[in-house]
Amino acid sequence: MKRGWFTLLAIVGVAALAGAPAAQQAPIKVGLAAAVSGGSAASGEAIKRGLSIAIDEVNARGGLLGGRKLELVVRDDEGNPQKGVTIARELVEREKVAAVFGGLHTTVALAQVPVWHELATPYVGTWAAGTNITRNGKKPNFVFRVSANDDEVDKFLVRYAAEQLKRGKPGLLLENTAWGQSNEAGLTKWFGERGVKAVGIEKFNWNDPDMSPQLLRLKQGGADVVMLVANAPEGAQVVKSKAKVGWEVPIVSHWGISGGRFAELTGELSEGVVFVQTYSFFGRQNARGEAVLKALRDKYGVKGPEDVTAPVGTANAYDALHLVALAIEQAKSAEGARVRDALEELKAEYAGLIKSYKRPFTSEQHDALTERDYIMVVWKGGKIVPVP
């Protein structure tokens, strides 16, 4: 008799759950694994803002899978690969996220690659640009990216230095990490395609306080342009050291200097430093751009495009979230492997912030953006503005 009563209760419970509105069911969790503290915190915050604005839009439309709301779970990797692996597992195994968006540092992203494949969870990069993050040799590949790819960035930067600045004696100044190594390979390759060899390759470590020795060696080697790969703290030291040694030479940089406290740390010394981005909130905006700017004003008090910190993080994350939302709907599931498969075969075209995405990923191509989607910007008055 007691056994029958419990069986009846179980049946009633299941029936009640099946009949409950989807909005009352568990949310679909997605994760953010990024450095949201330390020297790159502003960049991590930019990514978080892009994801949050897109999540607000999805939820305002009624959510996914019949009404389930999206919920963002944030974990700080502190720029530490070991911590990155720990929080990757936490997000999947404890928080049960459907997908993870990440983060800033190539070293961290590369360390996490085996985890996403072991746990069959799609990861969508929104900043870290190391070529091998997506080109990792895994089949099936669970790593996607709506961001820059170093190989594509290096091709773009080399073309700018050679064709716009008319420079033919590059000096490479790179952080001594996997990200620096990725760009050393790309810059050497694409300069080589033009018959140009770097006059010198210099490296520095995180938190190095002075880059004068490296700059002096490049100067003595005859460099007429410095190709810089650095995040904000070290990039600021490069600019200060260049002024210290009195060297008037243009700097063409990867986008690491767009976040953090670069302008604050360098003051007027940041003037004229050019670097790559995937999007600018300046100028005429498409419908998505206007909507995101309005949300940044309403939600975060941003006054205008000049106040959007690390805009590339916001733009990349915003588009990435909407692509994952489309994949979840197409898969009719928040289960990781099915979401991964749907990302490779997205049927709906998405009119995004950066561009219109039509089949952004395939089984062979997991980078949604290429050099055709990049623009050059410059620090001016402590703000990021398009190169005239």
C-alpha positions in Angstrom: 0.0 0.0 0.0 2.8 2.4 0.9 4.7 1.5 -2.2 1.7 2.2 -4.4 1.2 5.6 -2.7 4.8 6.7 -3.4 4.4 5.5 -7.0 1.3 7.6 -7.4 3.0 10.7 -6.0 5.9 10.2 -8.4 3.6 10.0 -11.4 1.7 13.1 -10.3 5.0 15.0 -9.8 6.2 14.2 -13.2 2.9 15.1 -14.8 2.9 18.4 -12.9 6.4 19.2 -14.1 5.6 18.4 -17.7 2.6 20.7 -17.5 4.4 23.6 -15.9 5.2 26.6 -17.9 8.8 26.5 -19.3 9.6 29.8 -17.6 9.2 28.0 -14.2 11.7 25.3 -15.3 15.4 25.5 -14.7 17.2 28.2 -16.6 19.8 27.4 -19.3 23.2 28.3 -17.8 26.1 29.5 -19.9 29.5 30.3 -18.4 32.1 33.0 -18.7 35.7 32.0 -17.9 37.9 35.0 -18.1 40.2 37.3 -16.2 37.8 39.7 -14.4 40.4 40.9 -11.9 43.9 42.2 -12.1 45.5 44.2 -15.0 43.1 42.9 -17.6 39.9 43.3 -15.6 38.5 46.0 -17.8 38.6 43.6 -20.8 37.0 40.8 -18.8 34.2 43.3 -17.8 33.7 44.2 -21.5 33.1 40.6 -22.4 30.7 40.2 -19.5 28.8 43.3 -20.6 28.4 42.0 -24.2 27.1 38.6 -23.0 24.8 40.2 -20.4 23.2 42.6 -23.0 22.6 39.7 -25.4 21.2 37.5 -22.7 18.8 40.3 -21.7 17.6 40.4 -25.4 17.1 36.7 -25.6 15.2 36.6 -22.3 13.1 39.6 -23.2 11.9 37.6 -26.3 10.8 34.7 -24.1 14.1 32.8 -23.6 14.9 29.5 -25.4 13.4 26.1 -25.8 9.9 27.2 -25.1 10.6 29.8 -22.5 13.6 28.8 -20.5 15.7 31.8 -19.5 19.4 32.1 -20.0 21.6 32.7 -16.9 25.2 33.7 -16.9 27.7 32.1 -14.5 31.0 34.0 -14.2 34.3 32.6 -13.0 37.6 34.5 -12.7 40.7 32.7 -14.2 43.0 35.5 -13.0 45.1 34.9 -16.2 46.4 31.7 -14.7 46.2 28.5 -16.8 45.9 26.2 -13.8 43.1 28.2 -12.4 41.5 28.3 -15.9 41.4 24.5 -16.0 39.9 24.3 -12.5 37.1 26.7 -13.3 36.4 25.1 -16.6 35.6 21.8 -14.8 33.6 23.7 -12.2 31.5 25.4 -14.8 30.6 22.1 -16.5 30.5 19.6 -13.7 29.0 21.7 -10.9 27.1 24.5 -12.7 26.0 22.3 -15.7 26.5 25.0 -18.3 25.4 24.4 -21.8 28.4 26.3 -23.2 31.3 28.5 -22.0 32.5 31.8 -23.3 36.1 32.8 -22.7 38.5 34.8 -22.0 41.5 36.9 -22.5 44.8 34.9 -22.4 45.9 32.5 -25.0 47.9 30.6 -22.4 44.7 29.9 -20.4 42.6 29.1 -23.4 45.1 26.5 -24.7 45.3 24.9 -21.3 41.5 24.5 -21.3 41.2 22.9 -24.7 41.5 19.3 -23.5 38.8 20.0 -20.8 36.2 21.1 -23.3 36.7 17.9 -25.3 36.8 15.6 -22.4 33.6 17.1 -21.0 31.9 17.5 -24.5 31.1 21.1 -23.9 31.3 23.9 -26.5 33.6 26.8 -25.8 33.3 30.0 -27.8 36.3 32.3 -27.5 35.6 36.0 -27.4 39.1 37.5 -27.0 42.2 35.2 -26.9 43.6 35.0 -30.4 46.2 32.2 -30.4 45.9 30.4 -33.7 46.0 26.9 -32.2 43.1 27.5 -29.8 40.6 26.7 -32.6 43.1 24.9 -34.9 43.8 22.3 -32.3 43.6 19.1 -34.3 40.6 17.7 -32.3 37.8 15.8 -34.1 35.1 16.6 -33.3 36.3 20.1 -32.3 34.4 21.7 -29.4 36.3 25.0 -29.6 34.8 27.9 -31.6 35.7 31.6 -31.7 34.0 34.9 -32.5 37.2 36.9 -32.2 40.5 37.4 -33.8 42.8 34.6 -35.0 46.5 35.5 -34.7 47.3 34.2 -38.2 44.6 36.4 -39.7 45.6 39.3 -37.5 49.2 39.1 -38.4 48.4 39.1 -42.1 46.3 42.2 -41.5 48.9 44.0 -39.5 51.7 43.2 -41.9 49.7 44.6 -44.8 49.0 47.8 -42.8 52.7 48.3 -41.9 53.8 47.6 -45.4 51.1 49.3 -47.5 49.8 52.1 -45.3 52.9 53.0 -43.4 55.4 52.0 -46.1 57.7 50.3 -43.6 60.0 47.5 -44.6 62.3 47.0 -41.5 60.0 45.6 -38.8 61.2 44.9 -35.3 59.0 42.4 -33.3 58.4 43.0 -29.6 56.4 40.1 -28.2 55.3 38.8 -24.8 57.1 35.6 -23.8 54.1 33.4 -23.8 52.2 31.1 -26.1 50.4 34.1 -27.5 53.7 35.8 -28.3 54.9 32.6 -30.0 51.7 32.4 -32.0 52.3 35.9 -33.4 56.0 35.4 -33.9 55.1 32.5 -36.3 52.4 34.6 -38.0 54.3 37.8 -38.4 57.4 36.0 -39.7 55.3 34.1 -42.1 53.4 37.1 -43.6 56.4 39.4 -43.7 58.2 36.6 -45.4 55.5 36.4 -48.1 56.6 40.0 -49.0 60.3 39.1 -49.0 60.8 41.0 -45.7 62.7 39.7 -42.6 62.4 41.2 -39.2 65.5 43.1 -38.1 65.1 41.7 -34.6 62.8 39.7 -32.4 62.6 40.8 -28.8 60.6 39.4 -25.9 59.5 40.4 -22.4 57.7 38.7 -19.5 54.5 39.7 -17.7 55.1 42.4 -15.2 58.5 43.5 -16.6 59.0 47.1 -15.5 61.2 48.3 -18.3 61.5 47.4 -22.0 64.3 49.9 -22.8 67.0 47.2 -23.5 64.7 45.4 -26.1 63.8 48.7 -27.8 67.4 49.8 -28.0 68.4 46.6 -29.7 65.6 47.0 -32.2 66.6 50.6 -32.8 70.3 49.6 -33.3 69.1 46.9 -35.7 67.5 49.6 -37.9 63.8 48.9 -37.2 61.5 51.5 -38.8 58.3 50.1 -37.2 57.7 48.1 -34.0 55.2 45.3 -34.2 53.9 44.9 -30.7 52.1 41.9 -29.1 51.3 42.8 -25.5 48.4 43.2 -23.0 47.7 46.6 -21.4 50.2 46.5 -18.4 53.2 45.5 -20.5 52.1 47.5 -23.5 52.1 50.6 -21.3 55.7 49.8 -20.2 56.7 49.6 -23.9 55.3 53.0 -24.7 56.9 54.5 -21.6 60.3 52.9 -22.4 60.1 54.1 -26.0 59.8 57.7 -24.7 62.6 57.1 -22.2 65.1 56.1 -24.9 63.9 58.9 -27.2 62.9 56.8 -30.2 60.5 58.2 -32.7 59.1 55.1 -34.3 55.5 54.0 -35.1 54.0 51.1 -33.1 51.6 48.8 -34.8 50.0 46.6 -32.1 47.8 43.6 -31.6 44.6 44.4 -29.6 45.8 43.5 -26.1 46.4 47.2 -25.4 42.7 48.0 -26.0 41.8 46.8 -22.5 43.0 47.2 -19.0 44.4 50.6 -18.0 46.6 51.3 -21.0 45.5 54.9 -21.5 45.5 55.7 -17.8 49.0 54.3 -17.4 50.5 56.0 -20.4 48.7 59.4 -20.6 49.6 61.4 -23.7 52.2 58.8 -24.6 49.4 56.6 -25.9 48.7 59.1 -28.7 49.1 57.6 -32.1 49.5 54.0 -31.2 47.5 52.0 -33.7 46.1 48.5 -33.3 43.5 46.1 -34.6 39.9 45.7 -33.6 36.8 43.8 -34.9 34.4 46.6 -34.3 34.0 50.3 -33.5 31.1 52.0 -31.9 32.0 55.3 -33.6 30.3 56.5 -36.7 27.0 55.3 -38.2 25.8 52.1 -36.5 23.6 49.4 -37.8 20.4 48.4 -35.9 22.4 46.1 -33.6 25.0 48.8 -32.9 22.3 51.3 -31.9 20.6 48.7 -29.6 23.9 47.8 -27.9 24.9 51.4 -27.4 21.5 52.1 -25.8 21.8 49.1 -23.6 25.3 50.2 -22.5 23.9 53.6 -21.6 20.9 52.3 -19.8 22.6 49.4 -18.0 26.1 50.6 -17.4 25.9 54.4 -17.7 28.1 54.6 -20.7 27.7 58.1 -22.2 28.9 57.5 -25.8 31.2 55.4 -28.0 34.3 57.0 -26.6 33.4 55.6 -23.1 33.1 52.0 -24.3 36.0 50.3 -22.6 37.6 47.4 -24.6 34.9 47.6 -27.3 36.1 44.5 -29.0 35.3 42.4 -26.0 31.7 43.7 -25.9 31.1 43.3 -29.6 32.6 39.8 -29.9 30.8 38.5 -26.8 27.5 40.0 -27.9 27.5 38.2 -31.3 28.9 35.0 -29.8 26.0 34.7 -27.4 23.4 35.2 -30.1 25.1 32.5 -32.2 25.0 30.0 -29.3 21.4 30.9 -28.6 20.5 30.1 -32.3 22.4 26.8 -31.9 20.5 25.8 -28.8 17.2 26.5 -30.5 18.3 24.6 -33.7 19.5 21.7 -31.6 16.3 21.7 -29.5 18.5 21.0 -26.6 21.1 22.5 -24.2 23.1 19.3 -24.2 26.7 20.2 -25.1 27.4 17.8 -28.0 24.2 18.7 -29.7 24.9 22.4 -29.3 28.3 21.8 -30.8 26.9 20.0 -33.8 24.3 22.8 -34.4 27.1 25.5 -34.3 28.8 23.8 -37.2 25.5 23.6 -39.1 23.7 26.8 -38.3 20.9 27.3 -40.7 19.6 30.7 -39.7 21.5 33.8 -40.9 22.2 36.2 -38.0 22.4 39.9 -38.7 24.9 40.6 -36.0 26.8 43.6 -34.6 30.1 42.9 -36.3 28.7 41.5 -39.5 25.9 39.3 -40.9 26.8 35.6 -40.1 25.8 33.0 -42.7 27.1 29.6 -41.8 29.8 31.1 -39.6 31.3 27.7 -38.7 31.9 24.5 -40.5 33.6 21.2 -39.5 36.9 22.6 -40.8 36.5 26.3 -39.9 35.8 27.3 -36.3 36.7 31.0 -36.5 33.7 33.1 -37.4 35.8 36.2 -38.2 38.6 36.7 -40.7 40.9 39.6 -41.6 38.1 41.0 -43.8 36.3 41.7 -40.5 39.1 43.7 -38.9 39.6 47.5 -38.7 42.5 49.6 -37.5 42.0 52.0 -34.6 44.2 54.4 -32.7 44.5 55.8 -29.2 43.5 59.5 -29.2 42.9 61.6 -26.1 42.8 58.4 -24.1 40.0 57.0 -26.2 39.8 54.4 -29.0 38.8 55.9 -32.3 39.0 54.6 -35.9 42.2 55.4 -37.9 41.3 58.3 -40.3 
